């Protein structure tokens, strides 16, 4: 089952949720401690969606360890 972080903006995930529903893929919305998406049966793997390459590079190159 795909887990989707409840803090994701509804308009940002509308297409994802629509796809899941139309293909009968089970998913659940819940607060995730890390990432935006996880598989419920796979430990230690999460996906963090980024707006664009600039956001990704900023996150990777930042000295801010709180992220």
C-alpha positions in Angstrom: 0.0 0.0 0.0 1.2 3.5 -0.8 1.3 5.9 2.1 1.0 9.6 1.3 1.9 12.3 3.8 -1.1 14.2 5.0 1.0 17.5 4.7 1.1 17.2 0.9 -1.0 19.9 -0.7 -4.2 18.5 -2.2 -3.7 20.2 -5.6 -0.1 18.8 -5.7 -1.2 15.2 -5.4 -4.6 15.4 -7.2 -3.3 13.5 -10.3 -1.5 10.9 -8.1 -4.7 10.2 -6.1 -6.8 10.1 -9.2 -4.5 7.6 -10.8 -4.5 5.4 -7.7 -8.3 5.4 -7.5 -8.8 4.7 -11.2 -6.3 1.8 -11.1 -7.6 0.4 -7.8 -4.2 0.8 -6.2 -4.5 0.9 -2.4 -3.3 4.0 -0.6 -3.6 5.8 2.7 -3.1 9.3 3.9 -1.1 9.5 7.1 1.6 11.7 8.7 5.0 10.5 7.6 8.1 11.4 9.7 10.3 11.4 6.5 9.5 11.9 2.9 6.2 12.5 1.1 5.5 8.8 0.0 6.4 5.4 1.3 5.3 1.8 0.7 3.8 0.3 3.8 5.6 -3.0 3.5 9.1 -1.6 2.7 11.2 -0.2 5.6 13.7 2.5 5.2 12.7 3.8 1.8 10.8 7.0 1.2 10.3 9.4 -1.7 10.5 13.2 -1.2 8.9 15.0 -4.1 10.5 18.2 -5.3 9.1 21.1 -7.2 12.0 21.4 -9.6 15.7 20.8 -10.0 16.6 24.0 -8.1 14.7 22.8 -5.0 16.5 19.5 -5.1 19.9 21.1 -5.5 19.2 23.6 -2.7 18.2 20.7 -0.4 21.3 18.7 -1.3 23.8 21.5 -1.1 22.4 23.3 2.0 24.4 23.2 5.2 21.0 23.4 7.1 21.0 19.9 8.7 17.4 20.4 10.0 16.0 19.4 6.6 
